[in-house]
Amino acid sequence: MPDPLSRAIRWDTVVGALLLVLLLLSFSFVDGFGNALNLSFLIGNTLPIAMIALPMTLLVVAGEIDLSVASTAGLSGAVLGRLWNEGMAIETIIPLCLLLGVVCGLVNGLLVTRLGLPSLAVTIGTLAAYRGIAQIVLGADAVTDFPAQYLDFAAGRIGNTFLPRAFVPYLVLLAIAVLVLHATPFGRSLFAVGAGEEAARFAGIRVKRARLLLFTATGFMAALTGVFWALHYASARYDNATGLELSVVAAVLLGGVDFDGGRGTLGGAVAGVFLLGALGNVMSLLSVSAQSQIVVTGVLLVVSVLGPRVARRISVARAGRRAASTPAPSLASPS
């Protein structure tokens, strides 16, 4: 059984602690951080990353990755804008956008699971393809005249609080993802798949089906994020969410999810998401340039890959020292 110190140096615990420290320092020393408008702005801007991070965490745990999520979101937003311009009801458009996300995720999943192509290469290719299709669909237009009730839901707050209205459905999605990953046989199978595909297959786990489901769910959530993005910022453009995949991957890996698969928690991933979001918000309040913020994100991406490995090596070394210091049981002398 791991001792308290071993649990304390788990990387996801470290990230959660860093998030708390950053929030305490920001409330104390950064002007404007604690007002309701800024906190609502922080959470609202972080929600697109947080939404995609849910299925991305499961996907990375299973040993795969999807870099096309931002382009899928952009394509979903472009279709939303185009169909709205064509006069279609938004209640019809949104399900079609979500179905499109399912198709995009399914394409990625089939290329990876049926043709055996590496997900990194496949999704870099579809990243460019989906963004190109989005540009064909909408061109350089920006669609802004969406129904007021949808804009209010995506950008409004709950009463006089700082919580965005969209944060409540996000919490529901988070609860579902936590249950799936950490409390179901399917979730446990994902850890086995990420730790060793052959061993998982010999254990009776349908590896290809599991990964195909994850790519499909990721495409669905990316499309939902694209709809939210267009309504939250009241603008549907083909280049919506450009670069969002870097923030999602950085946040998930920063939260301690192993890039090689088989390790990670959704709690750590969510802590990583909001740590990056809070850090970006603080840097903006302190007038740090956008270029410097990109540099910080890149550095954190490197740290997110290196940090968990260092933490695990420390834990393994401590376990080894404990085992070496434990006296071997003595053998009773024969009577």
C-alpha positions in Angstrom: 0.0 0.0 0.0 1.5 3.4 -1.0 2.5 5.7 1.8 1.1 9.2 2.0 4.2 10.8 0.6 4.0 8.5 -2.5 0.4 9.6 -3.1 1.4 13.2 -2.6 4.0 13.1 -5.3 1.6 11.7 -7.9 1.7 14.2 -10.8 -2.0 14.8 -10.9 -1.9 15.7 -7.2 1.0 18.1 -7.9 -1.0 19.8 -10.7 -4.1 20.1 -8.4 -1.9 21.7 -5.7 -0.3 24.1 -8.3 -3.8 25.1 -9.4 -4.8 26.0 -5.8 -1.6 27.9 -5.2 -2.1 29.9 -8.5 -5.7 30.7 -7.6 -4.8 31.9 -4.1 -1.9 34.1 -5.3 -4.1 35.5 -8.1 -7.0 36.4 -5.8 -4.5 38.0 -3.4 -2.1 39.9 -5.8 -3.6 40.2 -9.3 -5.9 43.2 -9.7 -9.3 42.3 -11.2 -8.8 38.6 -11.1 -11.5 38.0 -8.4 -14.3 40.0 -9.8 -17.3 38.1 -11.2 -17.0 39.2 -14.8 -13.4 38.1 -15.0 -14.0 34.7 -13.4 -16.9 34.1 -15.8 -14.7 35.1 -18.6 -12.0 32.7 -17.4 -14.4 29.7 -17.1 -16.2 30.5 -20.4 -12.9 30.7 -22.3 -11.6 27.5 -20.7 -14.8 25.5 -21.4 -13.9 24.6 -25.1 -10.6 23.1 -23.9 -12.3 21.4 -21.0 -15.0 19.9 -23.1 -12.7 18.3 -25.7 -10.3 17.2 -22.9 -12.9 14.8 -21.6 -12.8 12.3 -24.5 -9.2 13.2 -25.3 -8.2 11.9 -21.8 -9.9 8.6 -22.5 -8.3 8.4 -25.9 -4.7 9.1 -24.7 -5.2 6.6 -21.8 -6.0 4.1 -24.6 -2.7 4.9 -26.3 -4.0 7.1 -29.1 -4.4 10.8 -29.9 -6.6 13.1 -32.1 -5.0 16.3 -33.3 -7.9 17.1 -35.6 -10.3 18.2 -32.8 -9.9 21.9 -33.4 -10.5 21.5 -37.2 -13.5 19.4 -36.5 -14.8 22.2 -34.2 -14.1 24.7 -36.9 -15.9 22.6 -39.5 -18.9 22.2 -37.2 -19.0 26.0 -36.6 -18.7 26.6 -40.4 -21.6 24.3 -41.1 -23.6 26.0 -38.4 -23.1 29.4 -40.0 -23.7 28.2 -43.5 -26.9 26.4 -42.8 -28.2 29.3 -40.7 -27.5 31.6 -43.6 -29.5 29.2 -45.8 -32.5 29.7 -43.5 -32.6 26.4 -41.7 -33.8 26.3 -38.1 -31.0 26.2 -35.5 -32.8 23.3 -33.7 -32.2 21.3 -36.8 -28.7 22.6 -37.5 -27.2 21.7 -34.2 -28.0 17.9 -34.4 -26.6 17.9 -38.0 -23.4 19.5 -36.7 -23.1 16.9 -34.0 -23.7 14.1 -36.6 -21.0 15.6 -38.7 -18.6 15.4 -35.7 -19.5 11.7 -35.3 -18.6 11.2 -39.0 -15.3 13.0 -38.6 -14.4 11.0 -35.6 -15.5 7.8 -37.3 -13.2 8.5 -40.3 -10.3 9.0 -38.0 -11.1 5.8 -36.0 -11.5 3.7 -39.1 -8.2 4.8 -40.6 -6.5 4.0 -37.4 -8.2 0.7 -36.4 -9.0 -0.8 -39.8 -6.0 0.3 -41.8 -3.5 0.2 -38.9 -2.3 3.8 -39.5 -0.7 5.7 -36.6 -3.2 8.1 -35.1 -0.7 11.0 -34.9 -0.1 10.9 -38.7 -3.8 10.3 -39.5 -5.1 13.2 -37.4 -2.5 15.6 -38.6 -3.8 14.8 -42.1 -7.4 15.2 -41.2 -6.5 18.4 -39.2 -5.7 20.0 -42.6 -8.5 18.3 -44.5 -11.3 19.2 -42.1 -10.1 22.8 -41.9 -9.9 23.0 -45.7 -13.5 21.7 -45.9 -14.6 24.3 -43.4 -13.1 27.1 -45.6 -14.9 25.7 -48.6 -18.2 25.5 -46.7 -18.2 29.1 -45.4 -15.4 30.9 -47.1 -14.2 34.1 -45.4 -17.7 35.0 -44.1 -18.5 35.5 -40.5 -22.0 34.7 -39.3 -23.1 36.5 -36.2 -26.9 36.8 -36.2 -27.8 33.7 -34.2 -30.9 33.6 -32.0 -30.5 35.6 -28.8 -31.6 32.8 -26.5 -28.8 30.6 -27.8 -26.2 33.4 -27.5 -27.4 34.1 -23.9 -27.0 30.5 -22.9 -23.5 30.1 -24.4 -22.2 33.4 -23.0 -24.5 34.3 -20.1 -24.2 33.7 -16.4 -26.3 32.0 -13.8 -28.1 34.8 -12.1 -25.7 37.2 -10.3 -23.0 34.5 -9.9 -19.8 34.2 -11.9 -20.7 30.8 -13.2 -21.5 30.6 -16.9 -24.8 28.8 -17.8 -22.9 26.4 -20.0 -20.8 25.3 -17.0 -23.8 23.2 -15.6 -24.1 20.9 -18.6 -20.3 20.6 -18.6 -20.4 19.3 -15.1 -22.9 16.6 -16.2 -20.5 15.6 -19.0 -17.6 15.5 -16.6 -19.5 13.3 -14.2 -20.4 10.9 -17.0 -16.7 10.8 -18.2 -15.4 10.2 -14.7 -17.9 7.3 -14.2 -17.0 5.8 -17.6 -13.2 5.9 -17.1 -12.9 5.1 -13.4 -16.0 3.1 -12.5 -16.9 0.8 -15.4 -15.3 -2.3 -17.0 -15.0 -0.3 -20.3 -12.9 2.4 -18.5 -10.7 -0.2 -16.9 -10.2 -1.9 -20.3 -8.9 1.4 -21.7 -6.0 1.4 -19.2 -5.2 -2.2 -20.2 -5.3 -1.3 -23.9 -3.0 1.7 -23.3 -0.6 -0.3 -21.1 -0.2 -3.2 -23.7 -2.3 -3.8 -26.7 -1.3 -7.4 -27.2 -1.9 -8.3 -23.6 -5.3 -6.6 -23.7 -6.3 -8.5 -26.8 -5.3 -11.8 -25.2 -7.4 -10.8 -22.2 -10.4 -10.7 -24.4 -10.7 -6.9 -24.8 -11.9 -5.8 -28.2 -9.2 -3.2 -28.7 -10.2 -1.9 -32.1 -13.8 -1.4 -31.2 -12.9 0.4 -28.0 -10.6 2.8 -29.9 -13.1 3.3 -32.6 -15.7 4.3 -30.0 -13.3 6.8 -28.5 -12.4 8.5 -31.8 -16.1 8.8 -32.5 -16.9 10.3 -29.1 -14.0 12.7 -29.5 -15.4 13.8 -32.9 -18.8 14.3 -31.4 -17.4 16.4 -28.5 -15.3 18.4 -30.9 -18.4 19.3 -33.0 -20.3 20.2 -29.8 -17.4 22.4 -28.9 -17.5 24.0 -32.3 -21.2 24.9 -31.8 -20.5 26.3 -28.4 -17.6 28.3 -29.7 -19.6 29.9 -32.4 -22.5 30.8 -30.0 -20.2 31.8 -27.1 -18.3 34.3 -29.2 -21.3 35.1 -31.5 -19.3 34.3 -34.6 -19.2 31.3 -36.9 -16.0 31.3 -39.0 -14.0 28.6 -40.8 -11.0 29.4 -38.6 -12.8 29.1 -35.3 -10.8 27.2 -32.6 -7.6 27.3 -34.7 -4.7 26.0 -32.5 -7.1 24.6 -29.8 -5.7 21.1 -30.2 -2.3 22.3 -28.7 -4.0 23.6 -25.6 -6.1 20.4 -25.2 -3.1 18.1 -25.5 -1.0 20.3 -23.3 -3.7 20.4 -20.6 -4.3 16.6 -20.7 -0.6 15.8 -20.6 0.0 18.4 -17.9 -2.7 16.7 -15.8 -0.5 13.5 -15.7 -2.1 11.5 -18.5 0.8 9.5 -20.0 1.3 10.1 -23.7 2.2 6.4 -24.1 -1.1 5.4 -22.6 -2.2 3.3 -19.7 -1.9 6.0 -17.0 -3.9 9.0 -16.0 -7.0 10.4 -14.3 -9.7 12.7 -15.4 -9.3 14.7 -12.2 -5.7 15.4 -13.2 -6.7 16.3 -16.7 -9.4 18.8 -15.5 -6.9 20.3 -13.1 -4.4 20.7 -16.0 -7.1 22.4 -18.1 -8.0 25.0 -15.5 -4.4 25.5 -14.5 -3.6 26.5 -18.1 -6.8 28.6 -18.3 -6.1 30.4 -15.0 -2.5 31.0 -16.0 -3.5 32.4 -19.4 -6.0 34.7 -17.7 -3.5 36.0 -15.2 -0.9 36.6 -17.9 -3.6 38.6 -19.9 -4.4 40.7 -16.8 -0.7 41.3 -16.3 -0.4 42.4 -20.0 1.9 39.6 -21.0 2.1 39.4 -24.8 0.3 36.7 -26.7 3.6 35.4 -28.1 4.9 35.0 -24.6 1.8 33.1 -23.6 2.4 30.7 -26.5 5.9 30.2 -25.2 4.6 29.4 -21.8 2.2 26.9 -23.2 5.0 25.2 -25.1 7.2 25.0 -22.0 4.3 23.5 -20.0 3.8 20.9 -22.7 7.4 19.8 -22.3 7.1 19.8 -18.5 3.8 17.8 -18.8 5.6 15.0 -20.6 8.7 15.1 -18.3 7.1 15.8 -14.9 5.0 12.6 -14.6 7.9 10.5 -15.5 10.1 12.1 -12.9 7.3 11.7 -10.3 7.0 8.0 -11.1 10.7 7.4 -10.9 10.8 9.0 -7.5 7.9 6.8 -6.4 9.6 3.7 -7.8 12.8 4.6 -6.1 11.1 5.1 -2.8 9.3 1.8 -3.1 12.6 0.1 -3.9 14.3 1.6 -0.9 11.4 0.5 1.4 11.6 -3.0 0.0 15.3 -3.2 0.5 15.0 -1.9 4.1 12.3 -4.4 5.0 14.0 -7.4 6.9 13.4 -10.8 5.3 11.3 -13.2 7.3 13.4 -15.5 9.4 13.1 -19.3 8.9 12.2 -21.2 12.0 14.9 -23.8 12.9 13.8 -27.4 12.6 12.7 -29.0 15.9 
